[in-house]
Amino acid sequence: METTDLAAALLELGSATLGESGARTMRPRLRPMWTGATLAAPAVPVRCTPGDNLAVHAAVATAREGHALAVDVGLTPERGYWGEVLTTAAESRGLAGLVLDGGVRDVAALEAHRFPVFATMAALRGADKRAPGTVGTAVRVGDVLVEQGDWLVGDVDGVVVVPAAEVEEVLAAGRARAAKEAGFFDSLRAGTTTVELLGLDVSIVRDA
């Protein structure tokens, strides 16, 4: 499947369905930084020295078009590791978005650019640019291992990681789950209860 078609298919299913279909779910602290931000792209893993974003600058300068950065900033999350300058640079390189387990800034500008950014917070203080890091080596972002080429899928519900070797399997499982849920919706609209539909044992629920 072509990359653009795969991205569209993953986005159509969404992070919630994919997260129930074999994708690895990042911690809920990773949220879209502006309303409506969505992302589905292969990952470029980046590790920063805490408090420093030199590795992010290196990644933006070298990452392939259509890829998104997955950034581990270590134990100093409360810095603005990304802002409008890096966004403009990333757009000029054709990058698809950012998932960063820490702070970003210039949030209004990120929205104005419509550049998909998923992070944990807005932070005013900037980062240094002089310490080593890595680009392309596996990292943990949102407590999930991200390797080069894994797929990042983000939307209003959060961010998931689909390992590159499991994309077709997860996609098939996601489509099956979506079809099953479509049947649920039809039954619920016809009057079936969730208790009946899911075969739930509610005998252990006490009446007031």
C-alpha positions as a printed NumPy array, in Angstrom:
array([[  0.   ,   0.   ,   0.   ],
       [  1.275,   3.469,  -0.88 ],
       [  2.36 ,   5.62 ,   2.052],
       [ -0.335,   8.239,   1.44 ],
       [ -3.039,   5.564,   1.205],
       [ -1.812,   3.899,   4.38 ],
       [ -1.798,   7.208,   6.22 ],
       [ -5.371,   7.89 ,   5.132],
       [ -6.498,   4.402,   6.191],
       [ -4.914,   4.729,   9.628],
       [ -6.391,   8.19 ,  10.159],
       [ -9.838,   6.98 ,   9.131],
       [ -9.748,   4.311,  11.842],
       [ -8.313,   6.706,  14.424],
       [ -6.156,   6.225,  17.48 ],
       [ -8.905,   4.78 ,  19.702],
       [ -9.777,   1.951,  17.312],
       [ -6.135,   1.275,  16.493],
       [ -5.3  ,   1.22 ,  20.193],
       [ -7.813,  -1.624,  20.607],
       [ -6.44 ,  -3.425,  17.547],
       [ -2.794,  -3.991,  18.403],
       [ -1.259,  -0.524,  18.237],
       [  0.709,   0.625,  21.278],
       [ -0.935,   3.468,  23.158],
       [  1.083,   6.388,  24.443],
       [  0.307,   7.869,  27.833],
       [ -2.635,  10.29 ,  27.921],
       [ -0.27 ,  13.163,  28.648],
       [  0.45 ,  13.317,  24.907],
       [ -2.291,  15.565,  23.504],
       [ -2.88 ,  17.587,  20.324],
       [ -1.658,  21.125,  20.882],
       [ -4.429,  22.625,  18.788],
       [ -7.989,  21.535,  18.091],
       [ -8.317,  19.35 ,  15.037],
       [ -4.676,  18.294,  14.755],
       [ -4.274,  14.816,  13.235],
       [ -1.198,  12.863,  12.255],
       [ -0.354,   9.584,  10.538],
       [  3.239,   9.233,   9.413],
       [  6.369,   7.084,   9.751],
       [  8.498,   8.023,  12.729],
       [ 11.978,   9.444,  13.051],
       [ 12.995,   8.827,  16.686],
       [ 14.942,  11.609,  18.399],
       [ 16.571,  11.7  ,  21.827],
       [ 17.534,  15.028,  23.387],
       [ 19.8  ,  15.797,  26.271],
       [ 17.35 ,  17.105,  28.898],
       [ 16.892,  20.853,  28.47 ],
       [ 18.518,  20.893,  25.033],
       [ 16.992,  20.573,  21.536],
       [ 20.053,  20.391,  19.296],
       [ 19.064,  16.875,  18.244],
       [ 15.648,  18.173,  17.132],
       [ 17.32 ,  20.726,  14.867],
       [ 19.507,  17.955,  13.431],
       [ 16.464,  15.761,  12.828],
       [ 14.525,  18.495,  11.026],
       [ 17.517,  19.113,   8.773],
       [ 17.929,  15.431,   7.827],
       [ 14.535,  13.687,   8.122],
       [ 12.834,  12.41 ,   5.003],
       [  9.782,  14.142,   3.589],
       [  6.494,  12.808,   4.937],
       [  8.007,  11.608,   8.214],
       [  7.211,  12.837,  11.725],
       [  9.558,  13.261,  14.671],
       [  9.041,  11.274,  17.87 ],
       [ 11.05 ,  13.074,  20.53 ],
       [ 12.207,  11.983,  23.983],
       [ 13.404,  14.966,  26.035],
       [ 14.273,  13.036,  29.18 ],
       [ 13.672,  14.314,  32.695],
       [ 13.316,  18.012,  31.885],
       [  9.967,  18.269,  30.111],
       [  9.164,  21.869,  31.061],
       [ 11.015,  23.604,  28.246],
       [  9.831,  24.88 ,  24.901],
       [ 11.652,  22.333,  22.753],
       [  9.701,  23.328,  19.636],
       [  8.123,  26.514,  18.344],
       [  7.343,  28.503,  15.229],
       [ 10.92 ,  28.607,  13.935],
       [ 11.241,  24.815,  13.916],
       [  7.722,  24.496,  12.531],
       [  8.611,  26.712,   9.58 ],
       [ 11.786,  24.72 ,   9.008],
       [  9.902,  21.422,   9.222],
       [  7.264,  22.591,   6.759],
       [  9.926,  23.624,   4.258],
       [ 11.382,  20.104,   4.506],
       [  7.979,  18.45 ,   4.022],
       [  7.789,  16.889,   7.47 ],
       [  4.394,  15.615,   8.555],
       [  4.306,  16.461,  12.261],
       [  5.736,  16.081,  15.741],
       [  5.152,  13.945,  18.815],
       [  7.211,  15.31 ,  21.71 ],
       [  7.073,  14.049,  25.286],
       [  7.534,  17.48 ,  26.812],
       [  6.81 ,  21.143,  26.214],
       [  6.399,  23.265,  23.104],
       [  5.652,  26.948,  22.656],
       [  4.184,  29.381,  20.105],
       [  1.03 ,  27.289,  20.231],
       [ -1.103,  29.854,  18.397],
       [  1.466,  29.878,  15.604],
       [  1.449,  26.075,  15.425],
       [ -2.299,  26.212,  14.904],
       [ -1.992,  28.992,  12.326],
       [  0.482,  26.827,  10.412],
       [ -1.834,  23.795,  10.813],
       [  1.255,  21.782,  11.682],
       [  0.291,  18.681,  13.702],
       [  1.997,  18.765,  17.099],
       [  1.306,  16.393,  19.969],
       [  3.017,  17.252,  23.245],
       [  2.434,  17.314,  26.989],
       [  2.324,  21.051,  27.696],
       [  2.981,  24.586,  26.585],
       [  6.211,  25.881,  28.107],
       [  7.671,  29.369,  27.761],
       [ 11.324,  28.8  ,  28.553],
       [ 13.342,  27.745,  25.515],
       [ 15.884,  24.949,  25.232],
       [ 19.657,  25.089,  24.869],
       [ 21.32 ,  24.035,  21.607],
       [ 24.713,  22.647,  22.49 ],
       [ 24.385,  19.127,  23.938],
       [ 24.528,  15.776,  22.142],
       [ 21.561,  13.594,  21.287],
       [ 20.543,  10.94 ,  18.772],
       [ 18.488,  10.772,  15.577],
       [ 17.243,   7.452,  14.224],
       [ 17.954,   5.376,  17.328],
       [ 14.938,   3.863,  19.109],
       [ 13.492,   5.988,  21.926],
       [ 10.638,   5.849,  24.405],
       [  8.001,   8.511,  23.91 ],
       [  4.883,   8.477,  26.055],
       [  6.323,   5.304,  27.624],
       [  6.165,   3.489,  24.27 ],
       [  9.163,   2.287,  22.283],
       [  9.366,   4.047,  18.91 ],
       [ 11.721,   2.787,  16.211],
       [ 12.623,   4.283,  12.865],
       [  9.753,   3.708,  10.424],
       [  7.091,   2.827,  13.002],
       [  3.835,   4.639,  12.34 ],
       [  2.641,   7.457,  14.587],
       [ -1.115,   8.055,  14.565],
       [ -2.522,  10.936,  16.567],
       [ -5.871,  12.659,  16.907],
       [ -8.133,  14.103,  19.596],
       [ -8.097,  10.801,  21.523],
       [ -4.309,  10.589,  21.806],
       [ -1.333,   8.975,  20.079],
       [ -0.593,   5.366,  19.193],
       [  2.413,   3.65 ,  17.659],
       [  2.016,   0.958,  15.024],
       [  5.247,  -1.042,  14.65 ],
       [  6.38 ,  -1.066,  11.032],
       [  6.346,  -4.863,  10.866],
       [  2.773,  -5.01 ,  12.155],
       [  1.067,  -2.298,  10.095],
       [ -0.958,  -4.608,   7.853],
       [ -1.995,  -6.795,  10.787],
       [ -3.112,  -3.828,  12.893],
       [ -4.888,  -2.245,   9.947],
       [ -6.833,  -5.45 ,   9.264],
       [ -7.756,  -5.802,  12.937],
       [ -8.814,  -2.17 ,  13.066],
       [-11.053,  -2.531,  10.041],
       [-12.651,  -5.654,  11.524],
       [-13.277,  -3.836,  14.787],
       [-14.782,  -0.839,  13.   ],
       [-17.12 ,  -3.122,  11.028],
       [-18.181,  -4.9  ,  14.21 ],
       [-18.896,  -1.61 ,  15.949],
       [-20.952,  -0.44 ,  12.967],
       [-23.166,  -3.474,  13.571],
       [-23.39 ,  -2.526,  17.246],
       [-24.607,   0.927,  16.347],
       [-27.346,  -0.489,  14.14 ],
       [-28.503,  -2.817,  16.934],
       [-28.427,  -0.046,  19.541],
       [-30.486,   2.25 ,  17.347],
       [-32.989,  -0.591,  16.962],
       [-33.41 ,  -0.788,  20.729],
       [-30.908,  -3.425,  21.855],
       [-29.191,  -2.511,  25.127],
       [-25.438,  -2.577,  25.642],
       [-26.035,  -5.206,  28.338],
       [-27.662,  -7.516,  25.791],
       [-25.24 ,  -6.667,  23.025],
       [-22.112,  -7.315,  25.068],
       [-23.491, -10.182,  27.145],
       [-22.781,  -8.367,  30.389],
       [-23.535,  -9.866,  33.806],
       [-25.167,  -7.008,  35.699],
       [-26.377,  -9.179,  38.564],
       [-23.439,  -7.935,  40.641],
       [-24.593,  -4.327,  40.332],
       [-26.552,  -3.299,  43.399],
       [-29.756,  -1.334,  43.298],
       [-29.92 ,   1.803,  45.432]])
